[in-house]
Amino acid sequence: MKREPIFNVPAVVLGLIIVMIAVQAVMDWLDADTASELIMAYGFIPADVSERLSGGVLHHLMDLAADKPDDMALTGSSELAEYLLNQPSALPLSFISYAFLHAGWAHALMNSAWLLAFGSLVARRLGAVRFLCLFALSAFGGAVAHYFSHTEDVMPMIGASGAVSGIMAAAIRFVFQPGESLSGFSLNAAGSYRAPALPLVQTFRDRRTLRFIILWLAINIATGLAGVPLGLTEGSIAWEAHLGGFLIGLLTFSLIDPPLQTIDGRA
């Protein structure tokens, strides 16, 4: 009797994780100045978007710092604004590329773990191309949400959390369906990734799905608002980006989800 592999990850999920880990390894290997330059280039910087759209934003930040030379926060923002005037970020690529940069190994490994858990389920259902589209759309949605809540922020946002949040939202459209088994790591599993997806309106009426959404929102907002004051994280958490990615994954899943009869269980 042929035995199934105990651990079988879809190639597209494994590939994304390898890329994120490889990027983090390279960032660790580079000197601090070069690593910072790459983050400024490929991280998502809202103020740089505002500068491209309307102009004058970066000079405005520099003027504010000149009026209050003792304000260290404004001074730091002014230095970054001056840097961006000379070295703009890699827009529009940075709407996506920020997702492959992380603030350290803990950040990269945490996002990799969540991508492994939820991405394996979604990738088996969508296939590689559709899965990558969902990942990119969710990353883009996270960047847009972060932009509208931080239009003059010169600090780069990095991390795959927005994209992973979109993958999680896509998963809840079908993993709570009757007969699901959450068996995304099994090569021949006939579980949740084959179950019919809940219609979008029904998603908010299903008690298990709704509980997951409420819990997810509570955790993200709580850690985003209280993480730094409580010492839970060294840097601010872009919870708005998580929300933007989650919303995109939830809303676009029906457009990306292939007809059920075409799914054969192979990644």
RAJO-V699092 format. One line per field, one symbol per residue. psi: psi as a letter, one per 30 degrees, with the letter a starting at -180 (. if undefined). A space follows every 50 residues. Layout:
BEGIN
psi=???
END
This chain:
BEGIN
psi=kkkkkejjkkeeeeeeeeeeeeeeeeeeelleeeeeeeeeefljjeeeee eeeflfeeeeeeeeeefiffjeeeeeeeeeeeefefillhkgeffefffg klgleeeeeeeeeeeeeeeeeeeeefleeeeeeeeeeeeeeeeeeeeffh fgkfkkklkgeeeeeeeeeeeffffglkflfhhffkegkhbfffkkkkle efeffkeeeeeeeeeeeeeeeeeeefeeefgflflkkifeeeeeeeeeee efeeffklkeffkggk.
END
